[in-house]
Amino acid sequence: MARALNMKYFYALLGVIAVAGTAAIWLASRGGAPPVRVLDEPLSLGASAFPGYVMGSDSAPVEIVQYADYTCAHCATFTVLHGPTIVNRLVQTGKARLRFRGFALYGVSLLPMNAAECAGEQGKFWEMHDALMFNQNEWYSDPKWHTSRSTIRTFRRYARDAGVDVEQYDKCVEEGRYYDRIIATREEISAAGLRSTPTFDVGPYRAIGMISYDSLRAMVETVAEERQ
């Protein structure tokens, strides 16, 4: 999730404006947000295959759990439109912390998910996450992206720009080092009944689909009030 909207992502942002506009129309037709439901039991992270990556303070009163796939257009649109605002207004202010759980819906999703994990082992997960989401139109527009060596080179460029040791990163990617963990996490999340991305859990509440910042903030505020 972007800490700030870096200028190097500006033109990538323009590339998803059409998708974002479609999403905005879709949201408007549904009253501005997907329905929020109360979970019988939130998905436990205690015995998780992998609990994900967290941004924000451990003392934050509320946690936002986002389930997303890098091949999901709405996930990228959400990150571009609302990521910086969530970080600036909720995470950095201590109102909430953000947990990202990669949910690889398809076999081809393993490639970008593993790339993010390989950057993550060097402490650069969020930077790689942003690069993959903000530039989704660059690498995902090719129908054969998942079998193209150019995709590997593109991801490598993102990793290099994020500041990772590319030699270590290359070895991790070639090994598919995190494939087993990604698949195990997908099976765990699927077994809990989650079927699509993006999905957001805030306390006992779940919103499935594209959601606005205002709707997510309202969920955070509701949970914070209920816990007082």
C-alpha positions in Angstrom: 0.0 0.0 0.0 1.5 3.3 -1.1 3.0 5.4 1.7 2.7 8.4 -0.7 1.8 8.8 -4.3 5.4 8.9 -5.8 5.8 10.8 -9.1 7.2 7.7 -10.7 3.8 6.1 -10.4 1.9 9.2 -11.8 1.8 7.9 -15.4 0.9 4.4 -14.2 -2.0 6.1 -12.4 -3.2 7.6 -15.7 -3.2 4.1 -17.2 -5.8 2.8 -14.8 -8.1 5.9 -14.9 -10.5 4.2 -17.3 -10.8 1.2 -15.0 -11.2 3.4 -12.0 -14.0 5.3 -13.8 -15.8 2.1 -14.5 -15.4 1.1 -10.9 -16.8 4.5 -9.8 -19.9 4.0 -12.0 -20.3 0.5 -10.6 -20.1 1.8 -7.0 -22.6 4.6 -7.7 -25.1 2.1 -9.2 -24.8 0.1 -5.9 -25.3 3.1 -3.6 -21.5 3.8 -3.2 -20.2 0.6 -1.6 -20.6 -3.1 -1.5 -22.8 -4.5 1.3 -21.1 -5.0 4.6 -22.0 -8.2 6.5 -21.3 -9.4 10.0 -19.1 -12.5 10.2 -20.1 -15.4 12.4 -16.4 -15.8 13.2 -13.6 -13.7 11.7 -10.9 -15.7 9.9 -8.4 -16.7 12.6 -4.7 -15.8 12.0 -3.5 -17.9 14.9 -2.6 -21.0 13.0 -2.2 -19.3 9.6 -0.2 -20.6 6.7 1.0 -17.0 6.5 -0.7 -14.1 8.3 0.4 -11.5 5.7 2.3 -8.2 5.9 1.3 -5.5 8.4 1.7 -1.7 8.1 1.1 0.4 11.2 1.4 0.3 14.9 0.7 -2.8 17.0 -1.2 -0.5 19.4 -3.7 0.6 16.7 -7.2 -0.1 18.0 -8.5 -1.5 14.7 -7.0 -3.8 12.1 -8.0 -3.7 8.4 -7.4 -7.0 6.7 -7.3 -6.8 2.9 -7.4 -10.0 0.8 -6.1 -9.2 -2.7 -4.7 -10.7 -5.9 -2.2 -8.8 -8.1 -4.1 -10.0 -11.2 -7.3 -8.5 -9.9 -8.2 -5.2 -11.7 -10.4 -3.9 -8.8 -7.6 -4.6 -6.3 -5.2 -2.4 -8.4 -7.8 0.3 -8.7 -8.5 0.3 -5.0 -4.7 0.6 -4.3 -4.3 3.5 -6.8 -7.4 5.4 -5.7 -7.5 4.8 -1.9 -4.1 3.4 -0.8 -2.3 6.7 -0.1 -5.4 8.1 1.7 -5.7 5.0 3.9 -2.1 5.2 4.8 -2.1 8.9 5.5 -5.4 9.2 7.3 -5.8 5.9 9.1 -2.4 4.1 9.4 0.0 7.0 10.0 -2.5 8.6 12.4 -2.6 5.4 14.5 -6.3 4.9 13.9 -5.8 1.5 12.2 -3.2 -0.8 11.0 -3.3 -2.6 7.7 -2.7 -6.3 7.1 -2.3 -7.4 3.5 -3.0 -11.1 2.8 -2.2 -12.3 -0.7 -5.0 -14.5 -2.1 -3.8 -16.1 -5.3 -7.1 -16.9 -7.0 -5.4 -18.4 -10.1 -2.3 -20.4 -10.9 -0.9 -17.5 -12.8 -1.2 -15.4 -9.7 1.7 -17.2 -8.2 4.2 -15.3 -10.3 3.6 -11.7 -9.1 2.7 -13.0 -5.6 6.1 -14.7 -5.4 7.9 -11.6 -6.7 6.3 -9.6 -3.9 7.3 -12.2 -1.4 10.9 -12.3 -2.7 11.1 -8.5 -2.3 9.5 -8.9 1.1 12.3 -11.1 2.5 14.5 -8.1 2.0 12.1 -5.7 3.8 10.7 -4.3 0.6 7.3 -5.9 0.4 5.2 -2.7 0.3 7.4 -1.1 -2.3 7.1 -4.1 -4.6 3.4 -4.3 -3.8 2.9 -0.8 -4.9 4.9 -1.3 -8.1 2.9 -4.4 -9.1 -0.5 -2.7 -8.4 0.2 0.8 -9.8 1.8 -0.7 -12.9 -0.7 -3.5 -13.4 -1.6 -2.2 -16.9 2.0 -2.5 -18.0 2.6 -6.2 -17.3 -1.0 -7.6 -17.2 -2.1 -6.2 -20.6 -0.2 -8.9 -22.5 -2.4 -12.0 -22.8 0.8 -14.2 -22.5 2.4 -12.2 -19.6 2.6 -15.3 -17.4 4.8 -17.2 -19.9 6.8 -14.3 -21.1 10.4 -13.7 -20.0 9.7 -10.0 -20.4 7.4 -10.2 -17.4 10.2 -11.6 -15.3 12.4 -8.7 -16.5 9.7 -6.2 -15.7 9.2 -7.5 -12.2 13.0 -7.5 -11.7 13.1 -3.8 -12.7 10.4 -3.1 -10.1 12.5 -4.9 -7.5 15.6 -3.1 -8.4 13.8 0.3 -8.3 12.5 -0.7 -4.8 16.1 -1.1 -3.6 16.4 -4.9 -3.3 19.6 -6.9 -3.9 18.7 -8.2 -7.4 21.0 -11.2 -7.2 19.3 -12.5 -4.1 15.9 -11.6 -5.6 16.7 -13.4 -8.8 17.6 -16.6 -7.0 14.4 -16.4 -4.9 12.2 -15.9 -8.1 13.9 -18.8 -10.0 13.3 -21.1 -7.1 9.7 -20.2 -6.7 10.7 -20.0 -3.1 7.3 -18.9 -1.8 5.0 -20.9 -4.0 4.2 -23.5 -1.4 3.3 -20.8 1.2 1.2 -18.9 -1.2 -0.8 -22.0 -2.2 -1.2 -23.0 1.5 -2.5 -19.6 2.3 -4.9 -19.7 -0.6 -6.2 -23.0 0.6 -6.7 -21.7 4.1 -8.5 -18.6 3.0 -10.7 -20.6 0.6 -11.6 -23.1 3.3 -12.9 -20.2 5.4 -15.3 -19.4 2.6 -13.7 -16.4 1.0 -14.1 -16.6 -2.8 -13.2 -13.2 -4.3 -10.9 -10.2 -4.2 -10.7 -7.5 -3.0 -12.3 -8.4 0.3 -11.9 -6.4 3.5 -12.4 -7.6 7.1 -12.5 -5.0 9.9 -13.3 -6.5 13.2 -16.5 -8.6 12.7 -17.4 -6.9 9.5 -16.7 -7.9 5.9 -17.0 -6.0 2.7 -16.6 -7.9 -0.6 -15.7 -6.1 -3.7 -14.6 -2.6 -4.6 -15.1 -0.2 -1.6 -14.6 3.5 -1.2 -12.3 5.1 1.4 -15.3 6.6 3.2 -17.0 3.2 3.6 -13.8 1.6 4.9 -13.3 4.5 7.3 -16.8 4.1 8.5 -16.1 0.5 9.3 -13.0 1.4 11.2 -14.8 4.0 13.2 -17.7 1.7 14.0 -15.3 -1.0 15.3 -13.4 1.6 17.3 -16.6 2.9 18.9 -17.8 -0.6 19.7 -14.5 -1.4 21.5 -14.5 1.6 23.7 
